[in-house]
Amino acid sequence: MRVTAVGEGTALSGIMRLVAAAQASASRAQALADRAAAVLFYVALAAGAITLASGGRPGTPRAP
């Protein structure tokens, strides 16, 4: 068996560096998705609070 590279010079080391770099940087699409998820969370929370405050389930008739 002949060793041609060790340590930082191996293919496995290069793959590990690429994976670490990809995990460390978030893409613009991921940042946009994170912002959209944050906004939608608060919209859903507000809708639930309004539904609860208006008397329960939507579409349920209220007594006069």
N, C-alpha and C positions, 0 to 999 in steps of 0.2 A: 504494500500500500504506500502511495506517495502523497504527501501533504503539499498542496499548492498554495494555500492561503490559511492564515489563522487570524483570530480576533476580529478586528474591524474590517478586514479585507474579504470576509466570506460573503457568499450570496445570502445566507441566512441573516447575517448582521445587517446587510442592506435592506432586506425585507422588513426586518424589525424597525429600522429607522424610518422607513416609509410609512409603516402602520402607525408608529408613534406620532409622526408629523400629521397624518390624516386625522387621527383622533384628537389632536390638540387644537386644530383649527376648525372652526365651524363655518360652513358655507353660508353664502348670502341667503340661499333658499331656506336653510335651516333656521337662520335668524328671523326671517320673515314668518315662517311657520310658528316659531315660538311667540312672536308678538301677536299673531292672529289668535293663537290658542289662549293667550292671556286676556285679550279683549273678549273673546267668546265666552270665557269663564265668567266674567263679570256680567255679561249680557244674560246668560242663563241664570245666574244668581239673582239678578234683579227681576227677571221674569217669574222665578219661583216665589220671590218675596211678594210681588204684586198679586200673584195668584192666591197665595196664602192670605194676604190682607183683604182680598175681595170676597172672601167667603168660601174658599175651598176649591172644588174642582171646577174647571171651566165648563160651561154649558149646563150647569145645574141651575134649575129655576129657583128663584128666591121667592119667599112668601111676601105678599104685599104688606 
